[in-house]
């Protein structure tokens, strides 16, 4: 990936270097040779300030679904992995502040009774990160990423967690939030309200993931038909449907396909430069709403997070490098 698309995208954009976010599995960060990644990054002209520490194991297996939330933050394995990832990021990253996004504790149905242990593990993590900053001079912030159907799915959920974490100043120095624009859009949370909630609670917004999802008029047969092409087996595609009867939530797209009324938003990351995907509208406007609400922070990471290129319908799927270039140019 580094020698192919990353180099090609950088060259197409005409840049001497390009900032990327790394996803490194537990197996990779446990490899004693992992720090040699720095040589690979230098070779292709890539700079890293952040890592995606949400999926701990394979995110591109044939079927991922709920397994992406394992281990949850109540499991010591999640703590151990995140500590190792922080150490790697200090070794190969750039800048005085570096960010790791992480699972929002876990899936609601997989985390019954684990919150007390999750709080303890996050408190332990903060102490480790403080020691790491003292020895390296690099501040690593771990950003919890709210997601539909997880223990943290809204800004108010995050604030309640921080209240439980306590008032040690190290908590807010080394823990923050990763605001994923499309996650907020799917749960129908106002971008500006979510961001204001974090700011008012003095919770760092360390990373913003610019992402967009389809918005579907279920009363239109052509749109329903196209939606079936997005029903793929690898990832969960949570959905919300707003209709005259109110707001309904669904864990996966399959549950929505028989509905004929309402407007659905489906958690399927589509290219952020597109206002439409086939006959479907997208939530692209939500990205600008989020970015407009953010105060300036030179250390914040704003990244494009379209990971579903391989499962996009061929009719709307450009070549990978071309698509990524179009996305980055649309946000520059």
N, C-alpha and C positions, 0 to 999 in steps of 0.2 A: 504493500500500500504506500509506504513512504517513497520508494523509488519510482513508483508509477504515478498514480493520481496526484499525490501531494506536490511532487516536483512539477508535474504538468500544469496544475492549477496555478502555482506560483509563477511559472513562466508565462502563462496566458494572461495573467494579471499584470505582468511587467514589474514584479517586485523582486527586490534582492532577497527578502525573507518573507515568510508567511507564518502567522501564528495559528497553531492548531491545538485542539484538545485531544488528549490521549485517553484511550480506554485500555487498561492493562488488567488482565484477569489475575486471579490469585496465583495461578501457576506461573505467570510471567513475573510478577513482583517477588515471588519466592525463588526465582532463578538467580544464582550467585552472579551471573554475568549480565543482569538486567541493566546495570549502569552503563554498559557499553552502548546502550541506545543513544547516548549523547553523540557518539560518532556518527550514527545513522542520521540523526536530526541535523547535525552540522553539514553532512554531505548533501542533503536535499534543500538546505536553507530554511529549515523549520524551527520555530521557537515555541516553547511550551510554558504556559503559566498555570495551566489547570488540567485536571484529570476528571474523567467520569468514573467515579467509584460506586455507581449505583448497581450495575450488573457485576456480580463477583465472579461468576463463571460464564460459560458460553452464552452470548446474546444472539448468536446466529445459528443455533442448533435448529434442526427441522421443526421442533416444537419447543417453545419457551414458556408462553403463557404465565401462570402464577409463579413459576420457578424463579423468575427474575427478582422476586422479592426475598429470596432465601440466600443466605441466612439473614434473619431480621436482626434488629439492634438489641434484642434480648439475648442473642446467641453470642458467646465470646469470640466465635470465629469472625463475626463481622468486625468486632473491635480489632482483632489481630490483623486482619486484611487491611483495614484502613490505616493502621499504624505503619505497616510495611509500605503501603502506597505513599503515605506522607514522606517517608524516608527516601523513597525513590524520586519523588517530585522535587525534594530539596536537592538531590544529587544531579538531576538532569534538567531541571527547570530554569526559568529566568525570572528576574524581578524580585523585589523585597517581599511581596505578598503573593501567595499562590493558593489556588482554590481547588477543592475536591468536592464534587457533588455526590450525594449519597441517598440511599433509600429512605423514604419518609417513615422510619421505624419499621414498617412492614405492612402487608395487606391486612385489612380489617379482620378477615376471617381466619388469618393465620397467626394472629398476635394476641389472642385472648389472654389476659393476665400477665403479659410480658412488659408492660410499661415501666414498672419499678426497676426491673433489671436493665431495661434499655436506658433509663435515666442514669443509673450507676455506671454503665459502660460509657456513655457520653461524657460523664464527669471524669472518668479515668482518662478518656481520650484527650480531654482538654489539658490535663496535667502533662501527658506525654508530649503534646504539641508545644506546651510552654517550655518544657525542657529542650525540645528540638530547636525552638527559636533561640533559647539562651546559648546553645552550642554552635548554631549555624548562622544566626543572624537573619534567618528567613522565617517569616510568619506564615504558617499554613492555616487556612480556615476551611473547615468542613461544613458544607452547605447542604442542609436537608431540603429535599426536592418534593414538595407536595404533588400528589398524583391522585386521580380519581380512585375511589374505593380503598384507599390506604388510610392508615391511622392518622396521618396528616394529609388532608386533601384541600385545606383552605388556609388562608392567612390566620384566621382566628384559632385554628388548631395549632399552628406553629407558636403563636403567642402563649397559649395555655401550656405547651410543652416547656417553653423558656421559663415560665413562672415556676414550674416544677423543678427545673434545673438549678434554681437558686440564684443568689445575687453576687456570687464571686465574679469580679471583673474579668477573669480569664474566660468565663463562659462566652461572653459576647466578643471577646477578642479572637477566640478560636472556633466558634460555632456561628453559623449564619444560615441564610436561606438561598436556595437556587430557585428563581422564579421562572418556571416554564410557561411561556405564554399560552400554548395550546392546552395545557392542563387546566389552567384557569378558565379558558374559553369553554372547554367541555363541561365543567361543573357550573358554568354560567356565573362565574365570579368576576365582578368588574375589575379590570386591570388596575385602574387608578385607585380603587378602594383597597385592593390587596396591597399595593405598594405603599399607600399611606399608612395602612395598618402596621406594616413592618417598620416604617420610619418612626411612627409614633411610639412603638415599643422598643426603639433603639436596637433593632435586629439588623445586622448587616445583610444587605443584598449583594452577596459576593459574586453571583453569576446569574446572568439572564440568558435563557435559552430561547432564541427566536424560532418559533415553530408555528405551523399553520395546519389546520385540519379542514376536511370537507364539511360544508353546511348543506343539508339536503332537504328539499321540499318533498315530503313523502307522498303528497297528493299527486305528484307528477310521475307518471309511469316510466318515462325515459330516465329520470333521476334514480328511481328505485332500481331499475334494471342495471344501470351503471354501478350502483352501490354494491350489487352482488359481486362485482369483480374485485372489490376490496376485501372480501371475506376470505382471508387467507389463514392458514393454520398455525403460523409461527408465534405471533404476538397477540396479546389481548388488545382488543379495540373497543374500549369502554365508550358508551354513548349516552347522551341525554336527548330527550325528545320533549319539545315544548309544544303544547297544543291547547285547545280550549279547555280541556279537562285538567290542565296543570302541567307540572314538570315531572317526567318519569326518567329514571336512571336504569341503565342496563350494563351488565359486566362485559358483554361482548357483542359484536356487531350482529352475529347470527340471530340474536333475540329481537333485532329491530326489523329484519327483512320482510316480515309479514305485515308490518304496520302500513297503513295507507293515509294517515293523517298526522299533521304536525311537522315541525322543523327539527331535524336531527343534526347534532354535531357528533362526529365520530373520531375517536382518538386514533387517527391514521396520519402520520406525518407526511405532508405533501410539500413540494418545493415552495419556498417562501416567496418567490417572485411571481407566483401565479395567482391571479384573481379567480380563475376558474380551472377546474380539473375535469376535462370532458364537459358534461352538462352541469356539473356541480359547482356552486359557489364555494369559496374558501373563506377562512377567518383571517385572511391576510391583514385586514384593517386593525385587528387586535394587536398586532406587533407594534404599529405606530402608536396606538393608545398607550401601550406599556412603556415604550421608549420615551414618549413625551412626558410621562409621569415621573420618570426617574431623575433625581438630582445628579449632578456630575460627580463622578468618582473615578479618578484616573486608574485605580487598581481593579475596578470591577471588570469582569470578563463578560463580554457580550458575544455569544456564539450562535452559529446556525446549527440546528440539530435535526437535519432531515436524514434519518437512518434507514428509511424504507424504500430506497431506490430499487432494490432488487425485486420488490413485490409490487411496485407500481404497474398498472396495466400498460402493456407495450404501446398502446395508442397515445399515451401521454408521457412516456418515459424517454427523455433525451439521453444521449450518451453521457456517462457519469461525469466526466471532466467538464463538458459543456454545461451540464445542469448546475454543477457546483459553482462554476464561474458566474453564471447568470444570477444565482442566489446572492453571492457575495457582492456583485456589482449593484444589485438592487438595494442593498443596505448601506452601501458606502456613501 
